[in-house]
Amino acid sequence: MKKRYINILGGVALSLTASCVDYVSTDEYQVEKPESIALQEELNSYNTLKTYIDSIANPDFILGGAVSQTEYADKGVLYRLINSNFQEITAGYGMKHGAVVQSDGSLSMDAVNAMYQAAAEAGTSIYGHTLCWHANQNAGYLNGLLEPLVVNSPAFSNELDLSGLMAGDLAGFSTNGDVSIIENEGMGEGTSAIKLTAGASVSSPGDLQFVIPGIPSEVGKEYEIVAYIKSDIPGEGRISFEGLENNEPEVDWMGTGTASATFQTSMSWKEIRFSLSDFQGDSFKLKFDMGYSPGVTYYLDINNLYVFDPNGEPVINNLVADGDFESGTGWGGWGNGSTRGITEDGMGFGGEGKAFFVTNPSVTGGFWEVQTVYGFAEPLENGETYKLSFWVKGDAEGIIRPELQSPNYSSNGFGQVMVTREWQQVELTTTATADDRERLIVSYGEYAGTVYIDNVVLSSASLSGGSTTLVQKTPEEKEAIISGELERWISEMVTNSAEHVKAWDVVNEPMDDGNPYELKTGIGKTDMAADEFYWQDYLGKDYAVQAFKWAREYGNPDDLHFINDYNLEYNLDKCQGIIDYVAYLESQGAQVDGIGTQMHIGIDSNKQNIAMMFEMLAATGKLIKVSELDVRVNSPNPTPEMLEQQAEMYKYVVDTYNEYVPKAQRYGITVWGITDSPDDASWLPGERQGLWDLNFNRKPAYVGFVEGLQAL
């Protein structure tokens, strides 16, 4: 017979209403304990999970649990549950590139370090997840590094006559060493460059030199110098002078914030920009001294070599002040609850500077119902044609419409602009047909989402001067940039974490589901998520070789390094694919310590495949980790039978891991589904995959998992 108990709440209610009764026997109110309560009491009688691991027989086995970095660091209920049941934690998101790398490329470690501190206080270890993946990346920052270089020539007359150079003639310019003009090597399509080749015998800066003719000057006047330079391999140079008080100055050549005697060059075009004012005579000369490093070939762009007076008369006039939005905005706007403003630094075109943004929550009935406006200092000239150019992208596709408008709302439109998810330059013209066009209007009523606009230029088409050069990065440049970023990310993350993290997912989910013996790729993918970035598309098959080498170089000597993927039990070809890839990585000099299998499975998953997967993985001789275990019941309202099936599957996974993976190769098991997922969760919404329910009550799955652990 089941135990009986007193219904306390019923007894209290009765006592409040039975004032005329002297005594009531509680025996009359005894009922059988509900089966659900009895079952929960039985579940609650179990010890915490980690107590069921025989640490003497399994000294190296680690029981892990996945957790939100923030929830853990806050030291609430989940913090206590994790620490009492598990030996190690894996942050679900907080240690990934997208969470740590900021819009300007810097790494924000505060939240990561708060989790490290909380874990250290609890004596819980941390598994590093993850260093190199295609998802949860700061793709906006990385893609920004690959954007074309946009060079806008100064809006002032060039004091340097480039006509001879553009015609291929060095007359009037002095040279020393191997200096020539070469076509199609300048910035932009079909442009020329000055080529300077450092021979093997160069030993001083002036051994390779290009000198411009004298530029008239006067004491107290200021000139600005602009040049663009690159080299086939890393090189070094300087600009020295004639006619200055200091002819060999230390200068902040490239806007780094630090002055130096020389500048460094690479395969990518770099801007040199600085000002001069310490003139002694009535003219001065610039000398490009490139004889520092033998064997380097330099290219100096001709079209954008400038010496100009920044206080002179502009030859092109942008009617939109602060069109780059670095100093704020003179734009207003309205309509449909829309918002607008200036982005954070690093969100402008090319991943640099700031941009103007407008967020429209929904498409409206008319395109004019959401607008931004920029007012001119004075009305535009009737009959004049105006050029409008700007860079634009959005978080969705849609249409915006720029126009020149009068106070009575009559306008001259520039036409529709189709906004895409990638930055694109828009160049449009329209003619003012009235003498009261006094503002630039952009309408967003046909666009739902956020539009970003940068580098807005509106000018009269009749004005001469000024040009824009668009410089696409070469595949070699992109490879170098992305390789440098991957190394920087891994080095800073691993170095910061060295005290707390001794094992890492170095490479995550490399294999393609449709072609399981090949790597994933983003090439040709039209539905790329905002946080997707495929390192392998730029670095090739050896991207993981480099990732493992850098993790080893910058981390602790004894750190364990894993490669990790999902669906290995579902697709045995994919399992073999990752095994083959590990063999390839090691043939190229990488050291891979272990393979992680995620195992996001269900109560009806193929058990024979699970056993075969463990057998295949164990045959590699590597450490094997069940890295993200959860078992779905495929129903938001599971029956008791489903919950028992779930418990049995959790037990089966541990039992099969124990059966096929030798003890020396068992790194351990990490439970991903600690608790069931809420209906609005980003991971398995509404599923009941956890060992605990949403109220932190143990489920039958808890018992199944315990029984598996006891058999280790």
N, C-alpha and C positions, 0 to 999 in steps of 0.2 A: 504494500500500500504506500502511496506517495505521502510525504510529510504534510502535515496540516499546519496552518498558521492563522493568526488572528488578523482580520481585516481592520487595521488600526483606523483608517480614515472612516470606515463605516461606524466603528465604535464611537469615535469622536462626534460624528454627526448625530448619532442617537442620543448621546448624553446631553447634547444641547437642547434636545426637544422633549426629553422624558423626565421633566422635573417632578412629576407626580408619582414616579416609580422609585421605590427604595433600592431595588437591586435588579440588575439584569445579568444573566449568566452569559459569559462570552462564548460558552460552548455552542450556543445557538447560532453564532455568527462565524464559526470556523468553516473554511472552504478548502478544497484541494488547491495546492499551489499550481498555477498555470504551467503548462509544459515549457513555454518559452522562457519563463523565469528560471525554472529548474535547469534548463539547458544553459542559460547565461551564467548561472552560478557555477555550473560545471566548467565552463570555459574560463571563468574568472579564477578558478582554483589552480590553473596552470601557472607555472613560474614564467619569468621573462624568457624570451627566445634564446638569448646567448648562454643561459645557464644550461641548456640542453646539449651544448657542444662539449665533447670530451677534449679539453684542451691538452691533455697529456698525449692522447692518441692522435690528435690533430693540431699540433702546435702552430702550424702555419695557415690553417684555414681561417678566413676572415668573413664574418657575417656583416653585410652592409645594408644600409637603408638610404633611399633617395629622399631628399628634403629640399624645400625652398630655402635658399640662403637667408633670406630676410626672416622667415618664420623661425629658423633655427637660432639666428643671432639674437632675436627678441626674447629668447629663453622662456617661452610659454609652455603650453601643454605638450606640443609636438616635440619641443626640445627635451622635455623629461621623458617622453615615450621613446624617442630615438635613443637617448643615452642609456636607458635601462634595458633596451632590447637588442641593440646593435653595437658592434665594435667599431664600425667605420661609417662615414657618411659620404654621399655623393651629391653635390649640388646640382639640381635639375637644370638650372640655367645660369646661375650667377657667375660662374667661372669662364663662360664662353666669350669669344671675341666680341659678339654683339653687345654683351652686357658690360664689358670692361673698356673697350676701345671707344673713345669719344669722337665727336664730329671733327675735331682737329687732329686726330690720330693719337693723342695722349691716352695713357692708361689710367683709369680711376680704380684704385685698389682699396678704397676705404671699406666698401661693403664686404669685399673678399676678406680683408684682414679682420673685420669684426667677426666674421664666421670662424676664422682661424682661432681667434682669441677665445671665443665661446667653446669651441671644440677642445682646445688645450686645457681649459678649466675643467672640462668634464672627463678628460682622459680619453677622448674619442679621436680616432685617426681620420684622415681625409683622403679620399681618392680624387685625383685631378681629372676633371671632365669639362672640356676636352680641348686639345691644343690645335688640331687641324681638322676642320669639318667644312661642309659646303653650306650648311644651314646655321641660323642664329649667328650670322656674321654681320659686322658693320659694313654691309655691301655699299652703302652710300659713300662712305669714306674711301673705300678701296677703289670703287669705280671712278670716283672723282680724281684719283691720282692718274687714271688712264685717259682722262678727257683730253681733247686737243688743247694745245697751248694757244691762247688767243692774245695776239699782240696788237694793241692799238697804238699807232704812231702818235707822237706828241702833236698837239693842236697848235704848233708854232713853227715858224720857218726854220729850216735846217741850215745852219751856218756852214755846213760841210757840203760841198758840191759833189754829189754822187754820180753825176751823169757819165763821167769817164769810166768809173768802175762798172756801172751798169752796162756800158758798151764793151766791157772786157779789156779796158785799158788802164794800166797802173801809172800812166804819166802823171807827174805832179806829186806822187806818193813815193816815199823812200822805203827801201826794203833792205834787209840783210838776211842771207840764207835762202832757203828754198821757199819762195813766196810766189803764188800765182793766183789767177782768177779761174774758177771752175764753175761750169754751168750745172744747174739742177742739184746743187748741194746746199743752197740757202734754205731759209725757212719758207715754207709754203711751196706750192706747186710751180715748177718752172723758173725758180729764182736762182741767182748765182751767189757764190760765197768766195771770200778770200781764203785760200788754202795755205797753211803754214806747216811745213813738215820739218820736224826736228831730226837732224841726222844723228848718226852715232857719235859724232865728235863734239856736239854742243856741250859747253861746260859753264856758260854764264848767261844771264838773262838776255843780253843784247846779241847773242849769237844767232838768234832767230827773231827778226824784228820787222814790224810794219808801222810806218810813221805817216800820220796825216799832214797835209800842208798847214801852214800857220793860219790860225783863226784870229781876226782882230779882237782886241780886248781893251779894257780900260780899268784902272784901279777902282775898286768898289763895286764893279759889276759882277753879276753871278751868271754862270752858265751851268747847264745840266748836261751830263754825258749819258747816253744810252747805247748799249751794244749787246749783241747776243752771240754767244760762243759755245761750241761743243768740241769734243775730241773723240777719236776712235777708241782710245783707252784712257784711263785716268791721267790727267795732266795738271800742270801748274803754270800760272802766268801772273803778270802784273801790267799795269799801265803806269809808265813814268812820263815825265813832262819836260818841256822847255818853257821858260817864261813864268814860272811860279816861284814863290818864296821857298816852297818845299817841293822839289821836283821828284822826290821818291817817297810820297806820303804813305802812311798806313790809312786804309780806307775800309769802310764797311761796304765792300763791293757789291754784295748780293743781298743786302737787307737782312742779314742774320742777326744784327744787333751787336756784332763784335767787329772792330776794326782790325785789319791785319795787313801785312806787307804784300801778300800775294792772294790770289784766288785759285780755287780748285775747279777743274773741268771734268766732264764725263761725257757719255754718249748722248745725253739729253741736252737740248738747248737750255742755257741758263742766261738770265738777264743780269747784266752789269749796269747799275744805275747809281749815280752819285753827283754831287754838286761841287763846283769850283768857284772860289772868289778871291784867292790870294795871288792876284796877278801883279807882276812887277813891271812889265813893259807894255808895249802896244799890241802884242800878239803872243800866242802860245801854241804849242804842238803837243799831240798825244803820241806816245810810243807804246805799241803793244809788244811787250818783251816776253817771248815764249820759249826762251832757250834754257829752261830749267831741267827738262826731262828728255833724255835721248829717246828716239823711236816713237814719239807721239806726233800724230797729225791733227792739227786744229782747223776748225772752220769758223770764220767770222762772217756773219750774215751782212750782206751789203745793203739791202733795202731798209733795214732798221738800224743803221748806224747813224746816230744823231748827236749833234752838238747844237743846243738851242738856248735861247734866253727865255726862261719861264715867266718873266715879267713883260715879255713883248706882246705884240698884237696877235691874237689868235687868227689862224687861217681857216679854222673850222670851228663853228660855235655850236656846242650842244645846248639846246634850249631847255634841257632837263638837268637842272643842277643836282649834283649827288646821284647821278644815274647809276653809279655802282653801289649805292646804298651803304657805303662805309661810314658816312657821317650823319646818318639819319634819313628821313624821308619828308618830302613836302607833299605827300599824297594823302588825300582823304578818301572816303568811301562810305557806302551805305547799302542796305537792302537785304531782306530775307534772313536776318540774324547772322549775317556774314561777319567774319573777323579779318583783320589785316594787320600787318606790322613787319618788323625786321627780324630775320632769323638770327640764330646764334652764329658766331664766327665759325667758318669752316663749312657752311651750308650753301655758299654761293657757287656760281659756275666754276667747275674744275675742282670743287672741294676746297676752295679758298674764299676768304672774306665772307661777306653777308649777302643776302638776297631779300627782295620784297616778296611777301607771301599774302595770298588771299584765300580764305577758306569759306566756301559756300556749302551749306549743309545739304542742299537739294536743288535739282533743276526747277526753275520757275516758269511761269506762263509766258514771260517775255524776256528776251536776252538782256534788256535794259534794266531789269528789276534788281540786279546786283551790279554795282559799278565802283570803280576807283577813278579818281580825278586828280590831275596835276594842272595847276593854273600857271599860265605864262605871265611874265612881268609886263608884257604889252601884247596886244593882239597881233596875230600873224599877218603877213602881207598878202593881200588879195591877189590871186593869179599866180602866186609862187608855188612851185612844187616842193614838197618836203619829203625827206627820207627818214624813215623810222627803222631802227634796228634794235634788237634785244635778244637775250637768251631766255628760254622758257622751258620748263618741264612741269609735270604734275604727278600726283600719286594715283591718277586715273587718266583715262583718255576723254577728251571733250573739246569744245569749241569756245574760244574767247574772241572778242571783236574790239580792236582799237579804232579810234576815230578822233578827228579834230572837231570840236563842238563850239557852238555859240550859246549865249545865255538863253536864247529862245529854243534851244535844243536842236536847231538845224545843224547839219554836220556834213563832213566829208570823210567817208569811211576808208580804212585801209584794207577792208576785206576780212574774211574769216581766217582765224589761225587755229589749226588743229594741234592741240597739246598732246604730247605723248609722255611716257614715263622716263624718257631719256632727254638730257639737255639737247636743244637744237637752237640754232641761230635763225632768227626771222628777220628778213630785210624787205621792207615794203615802201611804197611811195603813194602819195595822193596829192592833189592840188587844192589849195584853199580857194573857194569860189565866193567868199564874202570877206568883208573887212573886219568882221567881229569874231573870228575864230580865236578864242582866248583860252582854251584848255584842251588837254589831251585826256580823253575818256577811254577806259577799257571796261567792257561789259562781260560779265561772267554768268549770266542767267542760264546759259545752256550747259554749264559745267558744274558737276557735283564733286566736291573734293577740294584739295589744296593745290593751288597753282603757285609756282615759284618763278620770279622774273628777276633778271640781273642785267647789268651793263646796258641800260637804256640810253640810246642816242637818237635825238630828233634834230635834224639840221636842214637848212635850205639846200636843195639839190644844186643850186647855182654856185655855191661856195666851193672853192678849190682847196686842195690840201687834205691831209688826213687819210689814213688807210687802215685796214684791218687785215692782219695776216693770221690765217688759221693753220696751225702746225700739228698734223697728226703724229702720234707716237708710233714708232716702228714696233714690230713684234719683239725685236731684241730689247728695245727700251722697256716694253711692258714686262718682259720676263725679268729684267734686272730690277725694276721697281717692285714687282710682286714678290720676288725672291727676298729682296731687302726687307719688305714689310713682314713676311712670314718669319724671317729670322728675328727681326726686332720684337715682334709679338711674343714668340716663344722665349726668347732670351729674357725679356723683362718679366713675363709671367712666371717662368720657372725660377728665375733668380729670386723674385719676391716671395715665392712659395716654398723655397727649399727647406726651411725649418719645419714646415708643417706637412708637406706632401711628399710621399716617398714612392708613389705609384701613379701613373698617368695613362689616360686614353690619349695617345699621341696622335693617332689618325682614326677618325670616326666615319663609318659608313662609306667606304670607298667604292664598293662594287655596285654595278648597275643591275637593277632588277630584271630588265628585259634582255640584257646581254651579260649574264652573271660572271663571265670570264673577263669582262672589260671594266674599266673605271667609269664612274658616273661622269657626265659632262653637261654643261649648260649651253653648249653650242647648238643653235637652232631651236632652243626652248622658248616658246612664246608666252608661257604663263609663269615666268620667273617671279618668285616672291621677293618682296623688298629686302629680305635679309639673306638671300641666296648669293653665294659667291663661290665659284669653283676654281680653287687654286691650281688644280691640275690642268685647266684649260690654258694656263699661261706657263706653267713649269713642266708640263708633260708627266709621263709615267713616274719619273724620279722625284716628284714633289714629296712623296712620303719618305723616300730615302733621305732627303734633306731634313725633313721634319724630325725623323728619328735621330739623325746625327746632331742636330741642334739641341734637341731635348737632352741628349747625352752630354753634350759639351757644356751646357749652361746649368745643368742640374747636379744633384748629388751623385757621386760615383756609383752607388749601389741602388739607385732608383730603378723601379721596374716599369717597363714601357710596353703598352698594349696597343694592338689594333683591334677595332671593335666594329661589329655590324649586326644587322637585324635580319630576320627571316632565314637564318641559316638552317633552322629545323624545318622550315616550310619548303625551301628550295635547296636541295642538296647540291645542285650544280653551283649555286652561289656559295655554298659552304666550301666546295672544292676550289671555286674561283679565288676566295680569300686565302685559302691554304697555298695555292700556286703563287699568289701575289706576295705572300710572306717569303716564300722561297726566292722570288725575284729580288725583293728588297735586300735580303741577306746576301745574295750574290753580288749586289752593288755596294756592299760594305755597311749596311745598316744592321743594327742589333735589335731584334724584336724578341722580347721576353715572353709575351703571352698573347693569346687571342681571346677576345671577349665576345660572347654570344648573348644578344639582348633578351630574347625569348619573351616577347609580348605575345602570349598565346591565349587560347580559349579552352573551355572545358571539352571541346570536341576536336582539339588538335591531334594530329597523327602521331601516336605514340611510337610507332615503328620508326618514323623519321627522326623523332627526338633521340632515340637510342642510336640510330645510325650516325646522326650528327656528332654526338659525344664520342663515338668510336672513331670517326674521321678526325676530329680535332685532337683527340688524345694521341693519335698516331704521329702527330707532328713532333711530339716530345716537348712542346711548349706548355707553359702554365695556361690553364684554361679557367676562365672566369665567366660565371653567369652574371652578366653585368646589369640587366634591367628587367628582372623577372616580375611579371604580373600575369594573372589568369582571368580573362573575361568570362562572364556568365552569359553574355549576349542577351540580357534582359534587364530593364530597369527595376523589375519586380520579380526577382528570382524566387522560385519555389524552394521548399526545403530540399527537394531532390537535387536541384541545380546547385545549391550550396554544398551539398555533400559531394557532388561531382567536382566542384571546384577544389574542395579539400583534398580529394583523391588525386587530382592533377598536380597540386602543389607537392604532395608527397611523392608522386611518381617522378617529377623532375629531380628532386633531391636524391631519391633512390637510384635513378638512372645515372645521374652525375657521379654518384658514389660507386656504381657498378663499373662504369666504363673509363672513368678518369682515375689513373693511379694517384695515390695519396700525395706523392711528391709533386704532382702537377696541379693539385687543387689550390688555386688562389683563394676561391671562396664564391659566395653567392650574394648578390645585392638585390634586395626587394625594391622594385620601383613603385608598385602599388601598395604603399603602406596603408592608406585608407581608401575607401571608395571615392569616386570622383563626383563632385556636384554636377547638376544638370548643365550648368553654364561653364564647366571647366574647359580649359584648352586641351587637356589630355584626357582622352576616353570619356567625354562628357556623358554623365548619367550612367556610366558603367558601375558595376559592383565588383571590381577586380581586386579589392584590397584584403588584407588580413584583418583589418579593423573596419567598422562602418564609419559613417560620417560623424557619429557621436563618440568615436573612439571605443566602441564596444567590440570585443573580440568576436570573430566569426568562426564557423566551423573550419574555414581555411587555416586558421591559426593552429588548430589541432593537427591537421594534415601536415603542415609545415614542420611542426614540432616532431611529429613521428618520423619524418624524414631526417631531421637533424640528429635525432637520437641514434639513428642507424649508421651514422658516419663512422 
